[in-house]
Amino acid sequence: MSLSMHAAAVPPLQRTLTNLAAVLAKAEAHAEAGGIDPAVLLASRLYPDMFPLTRQVQIAADIARRGVARLAGVEAVAVADDETTFAQLIERLEAAVNELGGYAPNQLEDSAEREVSVPIGPGQSITMIGWPFLSGFVLPNVYFHTSTAYGILRHNGVVLGKRDFLGEP
């Protein structure tokens, strides 16, 4: 059985972002039930030199949607990083899931072997072949930032388990 680039990218990324949205909804309910200012959770970090929860979510959504766009040979529209509430972050994740769903399998056809350029700073970029870009850059980055968001919330007392991260089979 061969696995298409679309099948390797879109469903796992949609599932991960959907699960992250559900985790954020639990965090919002936790804050409300405990009388915690949601802004405290949104600004929480695992360590002072790491990004806060809000930024972790933004990066996970952006790497997923930009990564698939690049595999399709297009550039994703820039999204402002201005979310200040759980509802806004959930909306961003839902928009990213919908955007990913807009790519047809044929748009990613042959992308496993195609070169993909990724900006890494002002005037700088790296070029990778599609499959290593997806398997070694996009998916691990999305999982890293999603796991970090989960860890921040768990560390702050939100009752979460592995099933929340993985979602239902």
PyMOL commands that set and color helices and strands:
alter all, ss='L'
color gray80, all
select helices_A, chain A and resi 5-34+38-42+53-71+86-101+105-107+130-155+162-166
alter helices_A, ss='H'
color red, helices_A
select strands_A, chain A and resi 115-121+124-129
alter strands_A, ss='S'
color yellow, strands_A
deselect
rebuild
show_as cartoon
